[in-house]
Amino acid sequence: MIHIKSPQEIEEMKRAGKLSKEALRFAGTLVKPGVTTKEIDSAVENFIRLHGGIPTFKGYYGYPASLCSSINDQIVHGIPSPSTVLKEGDIISIDTGATVDGWVGDNAWTFYVGAVSDEAKALCEITRDCLHDAIEQALPGNHLGDIGFAAQSLAEKHGYGVVRDYVGHGVGHDMHEDPNVPNYGKKGRGVRLQVGMVIAIEPMITLGDYASHTLPDGWGVVTDDGQIAAHYENTLAITKDGPVVLTADDLGADCIMQGGESD
């Protein structure tokens, strides 16, 4: 069932969204060669708690960490580890969630570890643009298919794969609510969007084929062909005036964050 939020509830959700984005930006400042993903996870958990939130991911269906850290061919759900050390040239998707006053904020960004290849940069930039284009379609009266089509068409125009097994989702008191929000689709198809819906849009785009599988840890998802993937996500509300990004901060929702720096 899709839970429609009132204007007051959407306003309340901004606090969780803001903290989730701040935690994500903080994580980005820690991304550098030689740092372990566990170090980033521990620091981000402390950051969220210090600022009055609860790490949404920790304990979620048994998930053992406060963020997801997915490197190179990992698409999503990589578990932070003290033995996973970032290396020059890696790309890392960091996904953070913060719960504030019972509401959830959820967002992700793919960061550069030092200097990365032009190929990796291009993939990340297009994936980020897929998110932007998809958000622009989150209008009352449009359909979920319009969102998916926007992301899919841009990615495939550049020869990239669009992950099918994992999708965006509704957000509210629970991190995953109805409806599912695919990053592929046809215009005018799927659930009609209405004022008060809150969804997370999160394109997961691959350099090669989109086929994927889950690692033996039961969480991490990697590309079958071993090629790199990028992942970007924002939580947004659909309003009569258009989409409002809830995972925004004082620097603005669309600022570019790469390699631990923001512009």
C-alpha positions as CSV (number, residue, x, y, z in Angstrom):
1,M,0.0,0.0,0.0
2,I,1.3,3.5,-0.9
3,H,1.3,5.8,2.1
4,I,0.4,9.4,1.1
5,K,2.1,12.0,3.3
6,S,0.6,15.3,4.4
7,P,2.4,18.6,3.8
8,Q,3.3,18.6,7.5
9,E,4.7,15.1,7.4
10,I,6.8,16.0,4.3
11,E,8.1,18.9,6.3
12,E,9.0,16.6,9.2
13,M,10.8,14.2,6.8
14,K,13.2,17.0,5.7
15,R,15.0,16.6,9.0
16,A,15.8,13.0,8.4
17,G,16.7,13.8,4.8
18,K,19.0,16.6,5.7
19,L,20.9,14.5,8.3
20,S,21.2,11.7,5.8
21,K,22.7,14.0,3.2
22,E,25.1,15.5,5.8
23,A,26.2,12.0,6.8
24,L,26.8,11.2,3.1
25,R,28.9,14.4,2.6
26,F,30.8,13.6,5.8
27,A,31.5,10.1,4.5
28,G,32.8,11.6,1.3
29,T,35.4,13.7,3.2
30,L,36.9,10.4,4.5
31,V,37.2,8.8,1.1
32,K,40.9,8.5,0.2
33,P,43.5,5.8,-0.5
34,G,44.5,3.8,2.5
35,V,41.3,4.3,4.5
36,T,39.2,1.2,5.3
37,T,35.5,1.1,4.7
38,K,35.0,0.1,8.3
39,E,36.7,3.3,9.4
40,I,34.3,5.3,7.3
41,D,31.3,3.3,8.6
42,S,32.3,3.9,12.3
43,A,32.8,7.6,11.8
44,V,29.5,8.0,10.0
45,E,27.6,6.1,12.7
46,N,29.0,8.4,15.3
47,F,28.1,11.4,13.1
48,I,24.5,10.4,12.8
49,R,24.1,9.6,16.5
50,L,25.9,12.8,17.5
51,H,23.4,14.8,15.4
52,G,20.3,13.2,17.0
53,G,19.6,10.5,14.5
54,I,19.6,6.7,14.3
55,P,21.5,4.9,11.6
56,T,18.6,3.4,9.6
57,F,20.6,0.6,8.0
58,K,22.1,-0.9,11.2
59,G,20.2,-4.0,12.1
60,Y,17.9,-3.7,9.1
61,Y,17.1,-7.4,8.4
62,G,20.3,-8.1,10.2
63,Y,22.5,-5.8,8.2
64,P,25.7,-5.3,10.4
65,A,26.7,-1.7,9.5
66,S,25.5,1.9,9.4
67,L,26.2,2.4,5.7
68,C,26.7,0.5,2.5
69,S,30.1,0.8,0.8
70,S,30.2,-0.7,-2.7
71,I,33.5,-0.6,-4.6
72,N,34.1,-0.9,-8.3
73,D,32.1,-3.9,-9.6
74,Q,29.9,-3.9,-6.4
75,I,26.6,-2.3,-7.3
76,V,25.0,-2.0,-3.9
77,H,24.9,-3.3,-0.3
78,G,28.6,-3.8,0.2
79,I,29.4,-4.4,3.9
80,P,32.1,-2.2,5.4
81,S,35.1,-4.1,6.6
82,P,38.4,-3.4,8.4
83,S,40.1,-5.5,5.7
84,T,38.7,-3.5,2.8
85,V,41.2,-0.7,2.0
86,L,40.5,1.9,-0.6
87,K,43.0,2.2,-3.4
88,E,43.9,4.9,-5.8
89,G,41.6,4.7,-8.8
90,D,38.7,3.0,-7.1
91,I,35.1,4.3,-7.2
92,I,32.9,3.7,-4.2
93,S,29.2,4.0,-3.8
94,I,28.3,5.1,-0.3
95,D,24.7,4.8,0.8
96,T,23.6,6.4,4.0
97,G,20.3,6.4,5.9
98,A,19.3,8.4,9.0
99,T,16.1,8.1,11.0
100,V,15.0,11.3,12.9
101,D,11.7,11.4,14.9
102,G,10.6,8.2,13.2
103,W,11.1,9.3,9.7
104,V,13.7,8.0,7.3
105,G,16.1,9.8,4.9
106,D,17.9,7.7,2.3
107,N,20.6,8.7,-0.2
108,A,23.7,7.6,-2.0
109,W,26.6,8.9,-4.1
110,T,29.6,7.4,-5.9
111,F,32.9,9.0,-4.9
112,Y,36.3,8.9,-6.6
113,V,39.2,7.5,-4.6
114,G,42.0,9.8,-5.7
115,A,42.5,10.0,-9.5
116,V,40.2,7.6,-11.5
117,S,40.0,6.7,-15.1
118,D,38.1,8.8,-17.7
119,E,36.0,5.7,-18.2
120,A,35.0,5.7,-14.5
121,K,34.3,9.4,-14.5
122,A,32.1,9.2,-17.5
123,L,30.0,6.4,-16.0
124,C,29.6,8.3,-12.7
125,E,28.7,11.5,-14.5
126,I,26.0,9.9,-16.6
127,T,24.6,8.0,-13.7
128,R,24.3,11.2,-11.8
129,D,22.6,12.8,-14.8
130,C,20.2,9.8,-14.9
131,L,19.2,10.7,-11.3
132,H,18.6,14.3,-12.3
133,D,16.6,13.4,-15.3
134,A,14.5,10.9,-13.4
135,I,13.7,13.4,-10.7
136,E,12.5,15.9,-13.2
137,Q,9.8,13.3,-14.2
138,A,8.5,13.0,-10.6
139,L,5.4,15.2,-11.3
140,P,1.8,14.7,-10.3
141,G,0.0,12.9,-13.1
142,N,3.1,11.3,-14.5
143,H,3.8,7.6,-14.0
144,L,6.5,5.5,-12.6
145,G,7.4,4.5,-16.1
146,D,8.2,8.1,-16.9
147,I,10.8,8.1,-14.2
148,G,12.3,4.8,-15.3
149,F,12.3,5.7,-18.9
150,A,14.2,8.9,-18.2
151,A,17.0,7.0,-16.4
152,Q,17.1,4.1,-18.8
153,S,17.1,6.1,-22.0
154,L,20.0,8.3,-21.0
155,A,22.1,5.4,-19.7
156,E,21.5,3.2,-22.8
157,K,22.1,6.1,-25.1
158,H,25.7,6.0,-23.8
159,G,26.0,2.2,-24.0
160,Y,25.6,1.5,-20.3
161,G,23.6,-1.2,-18.5
162,V,20.6,-0.5,-16.3
163,V,20.3,-2.8,-13.3
164,R,17.0,-4.6,-13.2
165,D,17.2,-6.6,-10.0
166,Y,17.3,-3.6,-7.6
167,V,15.1,-0.5,-7.8
168,G,14.1,2.6,-5.9
169,H,11.3,2.6,-3.4
170,G,8.8,4.5,-1.3
171,V,10.2,6.1,1.9
172,G,8.4,7.0,5.1
173,H,8.5,5.6,8.6
174,D,10.0,2.5,7.0
175,M,13.0,2.7,4.7
176,H,11.3,0.6,2.0
177,E,7.7,1.3,1.3
178,D,5.5,0.9,-1.7
179,P,5.9,1.5,-4.6
180,N,9.0,0.0,-6.2
181,V,10.6,2.6,-8.4
182,P,12.5,0.9,-11.3
183,N,15.2,2.7,-13.2
184,Y,13.8,1.4,-16.5
185,G,10.3,1.5,-18.0
186,K,8.0,2.9,-20.6
187,K,6.4,6.3,-20.7
188,G,2.9,6.5,-19.3
189,R,3.1,3.0,-17.7
190,G,3.0,2.0,-14.1
191,V,1.6,3.7,-11.0
192,R,0.3,7.2,-11.5
193,L,2.2,9.7,-9.3
194,Q,0.2,11.8,-6.9
195,V,0.8,14.6,-4.5
196,G,2.1,13.3,-1.2
197,M,4.0,10.4,-2.5
198,V,7.6,10.2,-1.1
199,I,10.0,8.0,-3.1
200,A,13.7,7.3,-3.4
201,I,15.0,7.3,-6.9
202,E,18.4,5.5,-7.3
203,P,19.8,4.7,-10.7
204,M,22.3,1.8,-10.6
205,I,24.2,1.9,-13.9
206,T,26.9,-0.5,-15.1
207,L,29.8,-0.1,-17.5
208,G,29.0,-3.4,-19.1
209,D,26.0,-5.8,-18.9
210,Y,23.5,-5.2,-16.1
211,A,23.3,-8.8,-14.9
212,S,24.3,-9.2,-11.3
213,H,24.6,-11.7,-8.4
214,T,24.8,-11.6,-4.7
215,L,28.1,-12.4,-2.8
216,P,28.3,-15.2,-0.3
217,D,27.9,-12.7,2.6
218,G,24.3,-12.5,1.5
219,W,24.4,-8.7,1.0
220,G,26.9,-7.3,-1.5
221,V,25.7,-7.3,-5.1
222,V,28.3,-7.4,-8.0
223,T,28.2,-7.3,-11.7
224,D,28.4,-10.7,-13.4
225,D,31.0,-9.5,-15.9
226,G,33.2,-7.8,-13.2
227,Q,32.9,-4.3,-14.8
228,I,32.3,-1.3,-12.6
229,A,29.0,0.2,-11.5
230,A,27.8,3.6,-10.2
231,H,24.9,4.4,-7.9
232,Y,23.3,7.7,-7.0
233,E,20.1,8.3,-4.9
234,N,17.9,11.0,-3.5
235,T,14.7,10.9,-1.5
236,L,12.0,13.2,-2.8
237,A,8.4,14.3,-2.3
238,I,6.0,14.8,-5.1
239,T,4.2,18.1,-4.6
240,K,1.8,20.2,-6.6
241,D,4.7,22.4,-7.5
242,G,6.9,19.5,-8.6
243,P,9.5,17.2,-7.0
244,V,11.1,18.4,-3.7
245,V,14.3,16.7,-2.8
246,L,14.2,15.8,0.9
247,T,17.8,14.6,1.1
248,A,19.0,18.2,0.7
249,D,21.3,20.3,2.9
250,D,22.4,24.0,3.0
251,L,24.7,23.5,0.0
252,G,21.8,22.3,-2.1
253,A,20.7,18.9,-3.3
254,D,22.4,19.0,-6.7
255,C,25.9,19.9,-5.7
256,I,28.5,17.6,-7.2
257,M,30.3,15.5,-4.6
258,Q,33.3,13.5,-5.9
259,G,36.5,12.2,-4.4
260,G,35.5,13.6,-1.0
261,E,35.0,17.2,-2.2
262,S,32.0,19.2,-3.1
263,D,31.5,22.1,-5.5
